[in-house]
Amino acid sequence: MARSPKLCVCACSATLQAPAEALAQRLGLLFCPSSEQAQTAGLYLRYGEHGLALHDGENPQQGPVYADFISGKLGYRKTHGSIRHEAIARAVGLKGGHRPGVLDVTAGLGRDAFILASLGCHVTLLERHPIIHALLEDALHRAQQHPPTAPIIVRMRLKHSEASTYLADLTPAQSPEVIYLDPMYPQRDKSALVKKEMRVFKQLLGEDEDAAQVLQQALGVAQKRVVVKRPAKAEPLGGCRPSHQLMGSSTRMDVYLLG
């Protein structure tokens, strides 16, 4: 279940103060005039050099958590990604000219959704936590202003919603071809970046307790398949055996074929 730790919003400069204040008002958070004041609140949002970022005032050495579709690994994979090299592409059923519509019910910072969108899929992203949703919304906005990524972002549609509520409200005509889940699982990746993000996310979200329930809903809604990203050695989510698996070094894709 989502937690609500005390947070505030600040800006690194006077020119960013207006959007910071507007975001604080929208999220019902306190606005802090300076980063120094914000650090005393523990977790805080800051408009700065990377756009909107989430900081941990109690652990400033670990650096900020933010979504980014322009640079880093995602920038490289935008140019060099392919169906053959991306396990997620094979898992959701990309082949030839076919690009299924995908509903990502656990968007997080949007990395997997961006990979699928860069390969031609239209992806609807669900994020239930307002703070993570704000980080993702800011990253999408920045990428829309960047000519190399703008055509990809057009294929990504973000919604602020609980997965279970969204799935329950879908009509048969709105049923997505593919549903993708990546439940929070701290032990999956030992990289410094993911460990940092998981520490912060756990403070916000607590445990991802409804993932097995969402899988069952997804199996009753998706047209063709449901894909669940899991640690390589973990049991299938909720004990539900997939049709087949695509193995990686640290993760795997459990694929449930339907119909």
N, C-alpha and C positions, 0 to 999 in steps of 0.2 A: 504493500500500500504506500501511496505517496505521503511523504512527511512535509511539514511546513516549518523548517528552521527559520530563524529570524534572518532576513536579508535586507540589504539596502542597495541603492543604485547611485553611482557617481560617474563623473566624467574626468578625462585627463586634461581637458582644456576648456576654456570659456566657450569656444565655438561649438562644443559638443554638449554643453549643459542643457540646452533646450530639449534635444531628443532624450537625454537621460531623465530629465524631469517628467517628460511625457510618458516614458516607459514606466517609471516609478508609479505614476498616477494610474496607468492602465492596469498594472499588476497589483496595486494596493500595497506598494512597498514604500519605505522611507527613502527620501532623496538626501544624500549626503553631499555637502559642498566640496569636500576634498577626499582623496583616496586615504589619507591618514585617518580621518574619522571613520571611513567605511571599514577599515581593517579591524576595528574594535567589534564589529558586528559578526565576525566569523566569515561566513560566505557572503560575497557581495558581487554585484554586477558592475562592470566598468566599461564605458565607451572609451576606446583607446586606439592604439596603432593597428590592432587586428580587428577593428570593429567592436562588437559587443563580446565581452569575455567574462567568464565566471572565475573569481579568485577565492582562495581560502586564506583569510587574514591570519589564521593560526599557523599556516604552513606556507608563507610567502615564497620559500625557496623552490617549491615544486612548480611554480609558473601557472599561467592561466589555462583554462579549458575553454575552447571556442570551436565553432564549426568553420570550415574553410574549404571551398571548392576550387580555388584559383591556383594555389601553390602546393608544394609538398608532394606527397605520394599521389594524391588525387589528380593534381595537375599533370603529373607524368602519365598516370593511367588513362587520363582523358585522351592523350595522344597515342599511347602505345597499347591500350587495352584491346582485347579481342575475345571472341567467343571461345576460342581454343584455350586462351590463357586464363580466363576468369571462370572459376568454378561456379560462381553464382549464376553466370550466364547459362551454362549448361543445365544447372539445376532448375531454373525457371522455364526452360524449354526453348531458348533461342537457337534457331538453326535456319540455314538458308536465309530467306528474306522474312521469316516469321519473327515478329516482335510482339509478344503477348503484353496485354495490359496487366500491371502488377499493383497490388495493394500491399504496401509495407506497413504493417500494423504496429511496429516497434521502431519508429524512425530514428530515435536517438539523435546523433549528429549528422545523419543522412549519408554516410559514406557508401553503403551498399546501394541505396537508391540512386545516388549520383552515378555509380558505375553502370547500373542498368540503363539509366537515362542517356548516358554517353554512348551506349551501344544501340540506342534507338527505341527503347521501351518508354511508354508513358506510365509514370509511377505516381500513385497517390500515397502520400506519407501521412501517417497518423502519429501524433505525439501528445501524450496526455498531460505531461507536467508543464505548467506555464513557463517555468524558467528555461527548460531545455527547448521548448517551443520557441521562445524568444531568441535564443542563440541560433537556432536553425533558420528562423525567419530572417534574422539579420544577415546570415551567410548567403541565403538565397537572394536577398536584395542586392548585396554587394556583387554577387556573381552575375546578376542580371545586367549590371552596369559595365561588365567586363566583356568586350566583344568576343573573345574566344570561347567563353563559357555561356554566354547568353542563349544561343540556340539549344543548349542542353537543358538549361533551367526552364525553358518553355515547356518541357515535357515533365516537369515536376510540380505537383500540386500539393501544398501543405495544408493540413487540417488539424485543429486543436480538438482532440476527441479521445475518449476512452475507446480502446479497441472493442471491448465487449458491447458497448452501447452502439457504436458505429455498425458493427456486424449485425446486431439485432434489428437495426432500423433499415437495412438494405432490402429492397424489393427484388424479386427474381430477375427483373429486367436490368437491375444494377449490379448483378453478381459479377465479381471480377474473375478474369480467367485464371489468375494466379494470386495466391496470398502468401506473403513472406513474413516469417517471424524470426527475430534474433533476440531471444530473452536474455536478460542480464545474467551473466555467469562469470563472476570475478576470476575464477581459476583458469579461464580459457587461454589468455594471452599474457605472457610474462614481460612484454615490452614496457619500457618506462612510461611511454605515452598512455597506453591503455591502463596501466596500474594507477597512474595519476587520475585519469578520468573516472575509473571505477571507485576510487576513494571518495571523490567529490559526489559522484552520482549516488553512492550509497547513503551519503548524508541527506540527499534530497529525497530519494525514492524508497529507502529501506529495501526490503526483499521483494523480488518480482514473483509474488505469490499466485497470481492468476493466470500464468502462462499456459498451464495445461488446460485450463478452462477455455482460454482463447483458441487454442489449437482445436479443441472439439467443435467450437463454433465455426472456425474457419473450414473444417472438413465438411460441414453442412452447408456452406455458402459458396465456396469456390467452384468454378466451372470445371477446371481441368486438373489443377494440382495445388498442393500446399507444400511449401518448403520451409524447413526449420534449420537454422544454423546452430550447431552444437559443438562443444568441445570434443575433440577426436575420441576421447575415451569415456565420455559420459553416456549414461543410459539414454534411450530415446525419451523425449519429453512426455511426461505423464505415463510412461510405460507403453506408449502407442507405437507399434512397430511400423517403420516406413516401408514403402514399396521397394526402394533401393536407396543406397547411400553413395555420395561422392566424397572420398576421403582426401584430406589435406594433412600437412605435417602437424598442425595444432588444432585445426577445426575440421568439421565435416558438414555436409549438407544432407539432411534427411528429406527425401522426396516422397510425398504421398500422392499417388496418381488416382484420379477420380473419374468416374463416368466411363 
